[in-house]
Amino acid sequence: MSAVELAKDLKVIVDEIKTDEYLSILLNHTISQLEHLSDFESLLCRTYENKKIAPLLKRIKNKIDSNDGNINLEKCFGDFVDLYSSCETLYHSFVSKTPLFKKLEQNLTDSFNEKIEEYDEAFNKKNTEFSNKLTSLQTALGQAQTNSSAIETIHKNATTLGNSITTMEAEYKTAKNNYTEQKTKYDELILSITKKEQEIEKLKSEIREIKTNNSNELEELREELETEKEKIKDILGLANMASMAKAFLDRKKELYKPIYWSAFWRNLGLILLFSGISALLYFEFSNTFDYIRFLSRLPLSLPLIWLVWTNAQRNNHLVRVQEEYAYKAAVATAFEGYQRKVDETEDRDLKKLLLELSIKNMGDDPVRLFDKNVKNSPFETVLEKLCPIKNKKEDA
C-alpha cells in the first residue's frame, strides 16, 4: 500500500473521531503534498516515501488500532508532527521553498529583467529607426511597407512577452498565497504545541509539589515512628527491669518462711538445751555431785545440740541467699539506668563490660554460697585458733 493510500485511510479515521480540526487540515495538506509528489518520477522520492513516510503512517495506524475502541489521538500527536515534518521536507525538496526553487525564481526574474531590457533596447532602437523611417518616409516610400511589417512583428513579440510576464506574475502570486497559507497553518501548529508544552510543565509542577508534600508527610511519620520506638524501648526496658527485679524479690520473700522456721527451731533447741543442762545441774547439786554421773548424762543433749547446730547452719545459709537475691534485685533495677548512660557515651568496650558484669552478677547460682565455711558458734572460732594449720588446709 502506497503512502498516499495509507494517508487517506488515516484521514478517514481522524474524520470519524473529530478530535482536532487542525489535525484534519494537517492530513489534507499532507495528502495533497503526497499526491503532488507522486507525479515526480524520482527513485529518491519513492525511497524517501517508503523508508520515512510510510512507516510513520503505519505506526500511527497501528497505535490507533491497538486501543480496542478507546482511541486517544493525543498520544499520537508526536507522530503526526514527525509525519508533517517529513512530508514538508520531501515536498520542499522537489517542489517549492528550497534553494533550487529560489534559484529558479531568481533565474526567471533575471531572465524577465533581461527580456525587459532587451525589449526596451529593441523598442528604443526600433523607435529610433521608426523615427528615422518617418523622416525619410517621403523619400523612401518604397521601404514603408517593409518598415510597417517590422513594426508589426515587434508589436506581436512585445504582446507575447507581456502575456508571459502576466502569467509569471499570476504564478508568483499563487506561490506566495500558498506560502502564506502554509506559514499560517505552521504558526497555528507551533502555537498548539506550545500550549501543550505549557500544560505538560504545569503537570510536572503539580507532580513535584505532590512529591514534596508526600516526602514531608513521610518524614513526619518516620519521626513519629522513631519517637514511638524510643517509648516502646523505654517501656520494654522498664518491663524487663521490673520483671527481673520482681523475680528476685519474689524469691527473697519466699525465703522469709524457711529463715523464720530455722531460727525458731534453733532458738527452741537452745532454750531446751539450756533448760536441760540447768535442770541436770540443779539435780546434781541438790544431791551429792557426781562427775561421772553428770558426764554420762550429757550425751542425752546431743540431739538438741545437733538440732541447734543444723538449724543455725541452715539459717545462716538462707540469710546469705536472701541477701544474694536482694542484691540481684538491686542490680536488675539499676541495670536499665546504667545501660542508658552507656548508650549515650557510645563506648562499645564500656557497654561490653556492663553486660558482662550484669550477666555475672545476676547469673551466679546462689548455691555456691553453701560451699563456703560459716562459723555458727564461738566453739568454731576457738577451734580455729587452736588448729590454724588444719583450718588453712580446709580453706585451701
TAMOCOR-V305021 format. One record per backbone hydrogen bond with DSSP energy under -0.5 kcal/mol. NH is the residue of the N-H (numbers start at 1). CO is the residue of the C=O. E is the energy in kcal/mol with one decimal. If there is no record, write none. Layout:
# TAMOCOR-V305021
nh=NH co=CO e=E
nh=NH co=CO e=E
This chain:
# TAMOCOR-V305021
nh=6 co=2 e=-2.2
nh=7 co=3 e=-2.3
nh=8 co=4 e=-2.1
nh=9 co=5 e=-2.4
nh=10 co=6 e=-2.3
nh=11 co=7 e=-2.1
nh=12 co=8 e=-1.8
nh=13 co=9 e=-1.6
nh=14 co=10 e=-2.3
nh=15 co=11 e=-2.5
nh=16 co=12 e=-1.6
nh=17 co=13 e=-1.9
nh=18 co=14 e=-2.6
nh=23 co=20 e=-0.7
nh=24 co=20 e=-1.2
nh=25 co=21 e=-2.1
nh=26 co=22 e=-2.5
nh=27 co=23 e=-2.2
nh=28 co=24 e=-2.6
nh=29 co=25 e=-2.4
nh=30 co=26 e=-2.2
nh=31 co=27 e=-3.0
nh=32 co=28 e=-2.4
nh=33 co=29 e=-2.1
nh=34 co=30 e=-2.6
nh=35 co=31 e=-2.7
nh=36 co=32 e=-2.1
nh=37 co=33 e=-2.7
nh=38 co=34 e=-1.6
nh=39 co=35 e=-0.5
nh=39 co=36 e=-1.1
nh=40 co=37 e=-1.5
nh=41 co=39 e=-0.5
nh=42 co=40 e=-1.6
nh=46 co=42 e=-2.2
nh=47 co=43 e=-2.5
nh=48 co=44 e=-2.2
nh=49 co=45 e=-2.1
nh=50 co=46 e=-2.5
nh=51 co=47 e=-2.6
nh=52 co=48 e=-2.4
nh=53 co=48 e=-1.3
nh=54 co=49 e=-3.3
nh=56 co=52 e=-0.9
nh=57 co=53 e=-2.2
nh=58 co=54 e=-2.4
nh=59 co=55 e=-2.5
nh=60 co=56 e=-2.3
nh=61 co=57 e=-2.3
nh=62 co=58 e=-2.6
nh=63 co=59 e=-2.2
nh=64 co=60 e=-2.0
nh=65 co=61 e=-2.5
nh=66 co=62 e=-1.9
nh=67 co=64 e=-1.1
nh=68 co=65 e=-0.9
nh=70 co=67 e=-1.6
nh=71 co=69 e=-1.5
nh=75 co=72 e=-1.3
nh=76 co=73 e=-1.6
nh=77 co=74 e=-1.0
nh=80 co=76 e=-2.3
nh=81 co=77 e=-2.5
nh=82 co=78 e=-2.1
nh=83 co=79 e=-2.4
nh=84 co=80 e=-2.7
nh=85 co=81 e=-2.6
nh=86 co=82 e=-2.5
nh=87 co=83 e=-2.5
nh=88 co=84 e=-2.6
nh=89 co=85 e=-2.4
nh=90 co=86 e=-2.4
nh=91 co=87 e=-3.1
nh=92 co=88 e=-2.8
nh=93 co=89 e=-1.4
nh=94 co=90 e=-1.1
nh=94 co=91 e=-0.8
nh=95 co=91 e=-2.8
nh=96 co=91 e=-0.7
nh=102 co=98 e=-3.0
nh=103 co=99 e=-2.5
nh=104 co=100 e=-2.5
nh=105 co=101 e=-3.2
nh=106 co=102 e=-2.7
nh=107 co=103 e=-2.7
nh=108 co=104 e=-2.6
nh=109 co=105 e=-2.5
nh=110 co=106 e=-3.1
nh=111 co=107 e=-2.8
nh=112 co=108 e=-2.8
nh=113 co=109 e=-3.0
nh=114 co=110 e=-3.0
nh=115 co=111 e=-2.8
nh=116 co=112 e=-2.8
nh=117 co=113 e=-3.0
nh=118 co=114 e=-3.1
nh=119 co=115 e=-3.0
nh=120 co=116 e=-3.5
nh=121 co=117 e=-3.4
nh=122 co=118 e=-3.8
nh=123 co=119 e=-3.8
nh=124 co=120 e=-3.7
nh=125 co=121 e=-2.8
nh=126 co=122 e=-3.7
nh=127 co=123 e=-3.4
nh=128 co=124 e=-2.8
nh=129 co=125 e=-2.9
nh=130 co=126 e=-3.6
nh=131 co=127 e=-3.0
nh=132 co=128 e=-3.0
nh=133 co=129 e=-3.1
nh=134 co=130 e=-2.9
nh=135 co=131 e=-2.6
nh=136 co=132 e=-1.8
nh=137 co=134 e=-1.2
nh=140 co=136 e=-2.4
nh=143 co=140 e=-0.7
nh=144 co=141 e=-0.9
nh=145 co=141 e=-0.5
nh=147 co=143 e=-2.1
nh=148 co=144 e=-2.4
nh=149 co=145 e=-2.2
nh=150 co=146 e=-2.2
nh=151 co=147 e=-2.4
nh=152 co=148 e=-2.3
nh=153 co=149 e=-2.2
nh=154 co=150 e=-2.3
nh=155 co=151 e=-2.3
nh=156 co=152 e=-2.3
nh=157 co=153 e=-2.5
nh=158 co=154 e=-2.6
nh=159 co=155 e=-2.5
nh=160 co=156 e=-2.7
nh=161 co=157 e=-2.7
nh=162 co=158 e=-2.3
nh=163 co=159 e=-2.2
nh=164 co=160 e=-2.1
nh=165 co=161 e=-2.3
nh=166 co=162 e=-2.4
nh=167 co=163 e=-2.5
nh=168 co=164 e=-2.5
nh=169 co=165 e=-2.3
nh=170 co=166 e=-2.2
nh=171 co=167 e=-2.4
nh=172 co=168 e=-2.5
nh=173 co=169 e=-2.6
nh=174 co=170 e=-2.5
nh=175 co=171 e=-2.7
nh=176 co=172 e=-2.5
nh=177 co=173 e=-2.8
nh=178 co=174 e=-2.6
nh=179 co=175 e=-2.4
nh=180 co=176 e=-2.6
nh=181 co=177 e=-2.7
nh=182 co=178 e=-2.6
nh=183 co=179 e=-2.6
nh=184 co=180 e=-2.2
nh=185 co=181 e=-2.3
nh=186 co=182 e=-2.6
nh=187 co=183 e=-2.7
nh=188 co=184 e=-2.3
nh=189 co=185 e=-2.4
nh=190 co=186 e=-2.6
nh=191 co=187 e=-2.4
nh=192 co=188 e=-2.4
nh=193 co=189 e=-2.5
nh=194 co=190 e=-2.5
nh=195 co=191 e=-2.2
nh=196 co=192 e=-2.2
nh=197 co=193 e=-2.4
nh=198 co=194 e=-2.3
nh=199 co=195 e=-2.4
nh=200 co=196 e=-2.4
nh=201 co=197 e=-2.6
nh=202 co=198 e=-2.3
nh=203 co=199 e=-2.4
nh=204 co=200 e=-2.4
nh=205 co=201 e=-2.3
nh=206 co=202 e=-2.3
nh=207 co=203 e=-2.5
nh=208 co=204 e=-2.6
nh=209 co=205 e=-2.4
nh=210 co=206 e=-2.6
nh=211 co=207 e=-2.5
nh=212 co=208 e=-2.5
nh=213 co=209 e=-2.6
nh=214 co=210 e=-2.6
nh=215 co=211 e=-2.2
nh=216 co=212 e=-2.4
nh=217 co=213 e=-2.6
nh=218 co=214 e=-2.6
nh=219 co=215 e=-2.3
nh=220 co=216 e=-2.5
nh=221 co=217 e=-2.6
nh=222 co=218 e=-2.3
nh=223 co=219 e=-2.4
nh=224 co=220 e=-2.6
nh=225 co=221 e=-2.5
nh=226 co=222 e=-2.4
nh=227 co=223 e=-2.4
nh=228 co=224 e=-2.8
nh=229 co=225 e=-2.6
nh=230 co=226 e=-2.4
nh=231 co=227 e=-2.4
nh=232 co=228 e=-2.9
nh=233 co=229 e=-2.6
nh=234 co=230 e=-2.7
nh=235 co=231 e=-2.8
nh=236 co=232 e=-3.0
nh=237 co=233 e=-2.6
nh=238 co=234 e=-2.9
nh=239 co=235 e=-2.7
nh=240 co=236 e=-3.1
nh=241 co=237 e=-2.8
nh=242 co=238 e=-3.1
nh=243 co=239 e=-2.9
nh=244 co=240 e=-2.7
nh=245 co=241 e=-2.7
nh=246 co=242 e=-2.7
nh=247 co=243 e=-2.2
nh=248 co=244 e=-2.2
nh=249 co=245 e=-2.7
nh=250 co=246 e=-3.2
nh=251 co=247 e=-2.1
nh=252 co=248 e=-2.2
nh=253 co=249 e=-2.7
nh=254 co=250 e=-2.1
nh=255 co=251 e=-0.9
nh=255 co=252 e=-0.7
nh=256 co=253 e=-1.3
nh=257 co=253 e=-0.5
nh=258 co=254 e=-0.7
nh=259 co=255 e=-2.3
nh=260 co=256 e=-2.4
nh=261 co=257 e=-2.5
nh=262 co=258 e=-2.5
nh=263 co=259 e=-2.4
nh=264 co=260 e=-2.4
nh=265 co=261 e=-2.7
nh=266 co=262 e=-2.1
nh=267 co=263 e=-2.8
nh=268 co=264 e=-2.8
nh=269 co=265 e=-2.5
nh=270 co=266 e=-2.3
nh=271 co=267 e=-2.6
nh=272 co=268 e=-2.7
nh=273 co=269 e=-2.9
nh=274 co=270 e=-3.0
nh=275 co=271 e=-2.9
nh=276 co=272 e=-3.0
nh=277 co=273 e=-2.6
nh=278 co=274 e=-2.5
nh=279 co=275 e=-2.8
nh=280 co=276 e=-2.6
nh=281 co=277 e=-2.7
nh=282 co=278 e=-2.5
nh=283 co=279 e=-2.5
nh=284 co=280 e=-2.5
nh=285 co=281 e=-3.0
nh=286 co=282 e=-1.7
nh=287 co=283 e=-0.9
nh=287 co=284 e=-0.5
nh=289 co=287 e=-0.5
nh=291 co=289 e=-0.5
nh=294 co=290 e=-2.4
nh=295 co=291 e=-2.9
nh=296 co=292 e=-2.0
nh=297 co=293 e=-1.1
nh=298 co=294 e=-0.9
nh=299 co=295 e=-0.6
nh=300 co=297 e=-1.4
nh=301 co=298 e=-2.7
nh=302 co=299 e=-1.7
nh=305 co=301 e=-2.4
nh=306 co=302 e=-3.2
nh=307 co=303 e=-2.4
nh=308 co=304 e=-2.8
nh=309 co=305 e=-2.9
nh=310 co=306 e=-2.7
nh=311 co=307 e=-2.2
nh=312 co=308 e=-2.3
nh=313 co=309 e=-2.6
nh=314 co=310 e=-2.8
nh=315 co=311 e=-2.9
nh=316 co=312 e=-2.3
nh=317 co=313 e=-2.2
nh=318 co=314 e=-2.6
nh=319 co=315 e=-2.3
nh=320 co=316 e=-1.9
nh=321 co=317 e=-2.5
nh=322 co=318 e=-2.7
nh=323 co=319 e=-2.3
nh=324 co=320 e=-2.1
nh=325 co=321 e=-2.3
nh=326 co=322 e=-2.2
nh=327 co=323 e=-2.4
nh=328 co=324 e=-2.4
nh=329 co=325 e=-2.3
nh=330 co=326 e=-2.0
nh=331 co=327 e=-2.5
nh=332 co=328 e=-2.7
nh=333 co=329 e=-2.1
nh=334 co=330 e=-2.0
nh=335 co=331 e=-1.5
nh=336 co=332 e=-0.7
nh=338 co=334 e=-2.3
nh=339 co=335 e=-2.7
nh=340 co=336 e=-2.1
nh=341 co=337 e=-1.9
nh=342 co=338 e=-2.5
nh=343 co=339 e=-2.5
nh=344 co=340 e=-1.8
nh=345 co=341 e=-1.4
nh=346 co=342 e=-1.4
nh=347 co=342 e=-0.9
nh=348 co=346 e=-0.8
nh=351 co=347 e=-2.1
nh=352 co=348 e=-2.4
nh=353 co=349 e=-2.5
nh=354 co=350 e=-2.4
nh=355 co=351 e=-2.2
nh=356 co=352 e=-2.4
nh=357 co=353 e=-2.6
nh=358 co=354 e=-2.5
nh=359 co=355 e=-2.5
nh=360 co=356 e=-2.4
nh=361 co=357 e=-3.0
nh=362 co=358 e=-2.5
nh=363 co=359 e=-1.6
nh=364 co=360 e=-1.0
nh=368 co=365 e=-1.9
nh=369 co=366 e=-1.8
nh=370 co=367 e=-1.8
nh=371 co=368 e=-1.3
nh=372 co=369 e=-1.1
nh=376 co=374 e=-0.6
nh=380 co=377 e=-0.7
nh=381 co=377 e=-0.9
nh=382 co=378 e=-2.2
nh=383 co=379 e=-2.9
nh=384 co=380 e=-2.3
nh=385 co=381 e=-1.8
nh=386 co=382 e=-2.2
nh=387 co=383 e=-2.6
nh=388 co=385 e=-0.5
nh=391 co=387 e=-1.7
nh=392 co=388 e=-2.0
nh=393 co=389 e=-2.0
nh=394 co=390 e=-2.2
nh=395 co=391 e=-2.5
nh=396 co=392 e=-2.5
